[in-house]
């Protein structure tokens, strides 16, 4: 039954994420996984965790191979599943005596997600448990301890449910009340505890305009007509400004274009720059442009550029975490052995070193301090935390989802932005070239969600908040505490195991001596 339980657990976990959005599937899936792993041998635990990981990551990351083929998709899914395998190995070893240990299960889960977010090549934290909980009571806990706390509480709830199930199955007579009744009640209480977490949305406001200009076609060649992509965003902005001139919409204090809105280097190409400057002048508002710069030599930079009326380009942010195998190829010669597709990335993107924060002072609104994240960076805890700690009172997520077609990738990313809004108590302007785009209030509610591959704008007033959540103040502390406690538990388990082994050996030696004495007497 163990392999079957592991496969079902991974499949059920898929349902917790967009586009299914059945958040309760997460604790159900982890309950099944805890039951599958408890009492298994460590080596079997790795295999069971790997099975669950494959059943989860392969279908949920299907979008990663939509245009580049099955090999990158399956490689990514397998690499992520390995961390489930490592979690299974650790938890199985710690429960080799056969009893479900809910706290240990939760600690192992948090540490495994932390490792997956950091390795290899800087990690890939997509599909953390918290990122499927934007509409759940669990999700609100993110304001207290970030995604690690949400993952811990879900896994702890699942462990408690598994403990109750184990008691029912193994001890049908004289079942301990604490396991059969109290454990499920605690699990439900933990799940509902998020409802007690306040998510305020008050504060002074500013007007924002996000522009989804669309691209000529989905796929890897979305920017084959780069000028058309730029023109689309210019035209959509002009149309929105006509509404302002006619009094149908308020004048924006900040305009945001998405990632890759200008893949023609707007600092080197005079024509592209003039189009952008003309748009800024017509709007009489600052504009954040997602673009590519032909620098440094033999490389390119994925950037956010701030243009202000009468000033031109006044600030830039270079993406700090380029995506391996998409924006740069690590160990290119080695991976070329497996696929020639690595050379589709002709020039590697360079990583920036500075936190993304743009400050502008509107005429009729408080100062806007926009914390920046480009595309997948929204999934990295440290990048978002750095922006808020640097003073951001609103977050801007610029992304390009054209290379993933009509898949779940864009809804999955929007769900992450919603969790970030709750985590930091900040509004989020989430703008994509092709959708989904939205304005998100600090309680995680997404407003004006756009459809894929349409031209659209999202506009309106969002609160600018400066109060810091507990999650902002403690940062990565929950992950490191979980890792330290888990290490201590593993040391204790190792010592206990050696002690039991020594006791067994001593008992066997005593029995052998007694047998010899009895033989001598005879």
Steps between C-alpha positions, in 0.01 A plus 500: 500500500788742559584571132131539418451744790804702388375525141152601613651759737694664218199499270269647762754775578469620138143600577609759758655724232362699208309434294320253731529720812367237743709616794384228741670245273836603652440366855322193359796422272753542778295276730525222244871565454569487875319165523695364203836598652454419868680179593660451158870432466703811419584381150137420434410843639710663229326299230156573640574872525633497144182329376284762670719777363478371144123463526484863615766693310480335158136593431508831689811623315374380162511860376881499511519274194215641296731644231844350577406133513468228762863472609528834686155450651571148626849599617358787704221286645744225594751740654228652719368154591842406637440741789180312583718189496746650744213605726362146482837353590543727803147453632498122447827469691364711785184287520663161455333388824165526324322794666384814319685806631307812391753762614787312338302470177436875497866583570621268224257661256614856577868410472445316171318801352781724621761283328296488181483879501879528511651215299610426239595821317318719749200269532145500367243579773201485265211292642581546866200388703419861592465600135183293467333652806408854392129429560544282810513578871846344496617768257436787740768358733758619247483844664641348819783284371512500122456191279702280743241550775214419264677184387575403860140539618357309202749216548439497877124480443555214256725323748233524770240356263740220406555425869125464553465275196789285617336460842172391342666249269749350744312524830135432441451402860584742782598782266665793681255790513781749443580350163156420370314814607742767615743467208238572229358784708846653527545464124172680432592768755834558331327531164252754633758701695580708193158661523626682810783671309408858398583612147441880502452684173476860624744780431558787257451406138654565161367436151667226296471392138632160389519440126467154344591571139493140369736339245456394136500128586561261793824304520875543500487740206255734675749783443585415141327828426643693792388836366140378489518404869627848586238663278226293664591641840525855368159468332331345805639776720384770259149349500497502881614863506211595271268380775686730738468797264128433461451486877404132497801395711734669751850603396752234605776583748710210366477295180646148481589306186589131533821308450618499136274789405802646321745231392646764273760659728330830587825662611684426174224505241392859441168402342392280795613764748306774323180293510538446874584863573202617295272270700639632829456859386141439392418329829682754715571206731803279564517171310675173594605311187607137488775467241827344389832682494781397267755498781749403628709384204381164360217492754158655550319636804135455592405835650233728635553860390339806657416788264372831640348801320765753405779284642518188284643181647576565866547152651549136410468162666681196360338165571688341788401142434513410129332166433747214439447317170273782381694824540843347542645151460713376790762239407406546135747246356377226733130552437554525125571125514133442585336768288612739228211725608732664756639708215162665450633730773762669284612755759476451872317751716702656781376525857452834670629570848275780630155481658223626272342818636374797298382817677275758333311798638160552336342845506181395679599184693754387759843389389495165322784263589458206265677175587581307183499136396538371145311184404606193705666723760160534668542141623829570680450598863823697535447720193153606609606542864797719402273734304259549790780543752655760270186711548252391232143609569370320190631204298527479120525160330581521128476175311479351153294182468495483120743207493260278700192530283154426637623305803478520879833685531348847499225422756761330719714812489209730578422284804856557625457877468180474704687319777774765491240772548377329817850415620630856492178700533566671166296563189634329188483614139535173310541570128560247222556550130219253423315441831409433759539852639330642809504759774533329839409657832695415819242239603593293193188581297568520126300767317436535125667169411560497125469218249795339323623639167281807496585869504376654824578739783453479876450833673391641831597620846710279726601565862861591573584336832813538710414280799709184510355155561656253740611297199696801373670550834610140558582418137665161455517422872221234490690296240826510693328415828330203333833383359675530840224313685494227237876451530467464878220245457709302253797499737273384782353229278847381403610481863180321593550251219856426609383460858231255397747308286744481789219381729401227257863390468541493878182296543616255235840469666338436841276234353796333335695498827203349683473226239869419548457487878198272469698270271789494748264409786349223291 
